[in-house]
Amino acid sequence: MAVPVERLQPLKLPPGPAPLTTDQRYWRSFKSQQLVPTPHSSPVTHISFPSAPSNPLALTTASTDTFAVTSGARIQIFSSRTRRLLRAITRFGPDDHAYSGSIRRDGRVLIAGSESGAIQAFDINSRAILKTWREHKQPVWVTKWCPQGDLTAAMSCSDDRTVRLWDLPSEESQWTGVGHGDYVRCGEFMPGQGSGNLLVSGSYDQTVRLWDSRAGAKAAMIFQHASTVESVLPMPGGTTLLAAVDNQINVLDLVAAKPLERLQNHQKTVTSLCLASNGTRVLSGALDGHVKVFETMNWSVVAGLKYSSPVLSLCVVGAGVSREDRHLAVGLHSGVMSIRTRLSGQQKVQAREKEKEIKALIEGTTEQLDRKKSKRRKKQERILRGKDFTGEGVDIVIDGNSRGKVKKGTPWEKALREGRYASALDLVINAQPHSKQNTLTLITALRHRSALRTALKGRNEEELEPILKWLNKIVKDPRHIKLTSDVGFLILDLYAQHLGEAPMIDKLVKKLHTAVRSSAEYSQQAHSTLGMLDLLTAGT
């Protein structure tokens, strides 16, 4: 019985070093950039997204589908589902500016500071003013809702050098922290059980202060820095704190009360910090127009993005109960907010189809695209036709050929089966476009059949030149060193006595010699480095 001829299995190449890391691929997947200009081109000074409720069951549609953008004298509320503007709050004075608009975690109330020193709480749906506090005598740059516990608790930081705690039903502040010697431009609630009482603030007096409202008006801990503090960010564990100081980020250990790391990856002042990927990544934005992504184990940069204007604010907007990253919103000094969205599943397919339609419309090839879609749809219908038929009564349904349609082999595979080894090698080397996998598959098959010498011998200058060019291109790849060595040794064995007769062959052989020598030197250096590392790690 005749056995069907199986096609030659493609060689599975060992994985080499990826040109992009996992983090780079992840952050590059934030595409579909939307540039939203602000009214009067006011700089985007703050972007906030409601913190996750401590009880996931309390998560409402309002709390997960909006984020606030502060610019000039207005605060805009955007939908995180559609990226569209839902409403704008403009109830500020004609010469006033809004600062730090923050949405409460239930999505119903927004709090904001202002240039006049007033703090206002707004009902998001009706835009009505629920409360106004005027205890601060200078601009209020920071207003935050407590991320856990009481829904009515909030904090503020002002240029009058004070930090205050507020309760929405009360007319006066509940606590005032004093001690800063200059403007207080950043602050946050600390995470943990006592988050409503523990606060951190950064000031232009070059200090970061940790406050406990239960212990009085003085700071419980002070960190002195070399320059003004523009932003602070507590890590989820509650024992580590980040402070943006000039063009660097200081990592502070609150348990040991000392700095851990100093991250100097920006060229200009770092203006904003935020968390991403459930607290495992930290993003920083700076006046150099760069956004850097840090991993929180060794604090190394794993990805980055570049913008056309200085970055003043940024926020990673989450989606769903798990708060997985959905949008990357970046506020620029030019008065533009950039929103990049990470698509997944069916959304990716729809976006790809939309890009094809736009490209076809621009190039005037819409009719060709429509024909291709119609052809693909009809083919799919033919494939699915009769798939759900199971027979009637005592009918017997006979399965078809389980192998399906056998694809025809390529010309070089046919030549290999017929024993024309030199012809097969010529076909695969000179193929356009050239396939590295096919070439390696054929040479491996020739070596297994002990036919490599037969395929290489008896060649003239024109036939040998493409093989030497391919060998020069691939010889530096360590994954194929054994295969390329066999080919190189065979060529030298067969044609060494003819060197000096063809200038082009001589030039390619010299180039191959240089490449092999360079690879050998790199290998020696790698082994020396490995030996030194073994000595260093031997005692650990």
Secondary structure as UniProt FT lines:
FT   HELIX           22..28
FT   STRAND          30..37
FT   HELIX           39..41
FT   STRAND          44..48
FT   HELIX           56..58
FT   HELIX           61..64
FT   STRAND          66..71
FT   TURN            72..73
FT   STRAND          74..79
FT   TURN            80..82
FT   STRAND          85..89
FT   TURN            94..95
FT   STRAND          98..103
FT   TURN            105..106
FT   STRAND          109..114
FT   TURN            115..116
FT   STRAND          119..123
FT   TURN            124..126
FT   STRAND          129..133
FT   STRAND          140..145
FT   TURN            151..152
FT   STRAND          153..158
FT   TURN            159..160
FT   STRAND          162..167
FT   TURN            168..169
FT   STRAND          175..178
FT   STRAND          184..189
FT   TURN            193..197
FT   STRAND          198..203
FT   TURN            204..205
FT   STRAND          207..212
FT   HELIX           213..215
FT   STRAND          221..224
FT   STRAND          229..234
FT   TURN            236..237
FT   STRAND          240..245
FT   TURN            246..247
FT   STRAND          248..253
FT   TURN            254..257
FT   STRAND          258..263
FT   STRAND          270..276
FT   HELIX           277..279
FT   STRAND          281..286
FT   TURN            287..288
FT   STRAND          290..295
FT   TURN            296..298
FT   STRAND          301..306
FT   STRAND          311..319
FT   TURN            320..323
FT   STRAND          324..332
FT   TURN            333..334
FT   STRAND          336..342
FT   HELIX           346..363
FT   HELIX           366..384
FT   TURN            385..388
FT   TURN            393..394
FT   TURN            402..403
FT   HELIX           411..417
FT   TURN            418..419
FT   HELIX           421..429
FT   HELIX           436..448
FT   TURN            449..450
FT   HELIX           452..456
FT   HELIX           461..474
FT   TURN            475..476
FT   HELIX           478..480
FT   HELIX           481..495
FT   HELIX           496..498
FT   TURN            499..500
FT   HELIX           503..537
FT   TURN            538..539
//
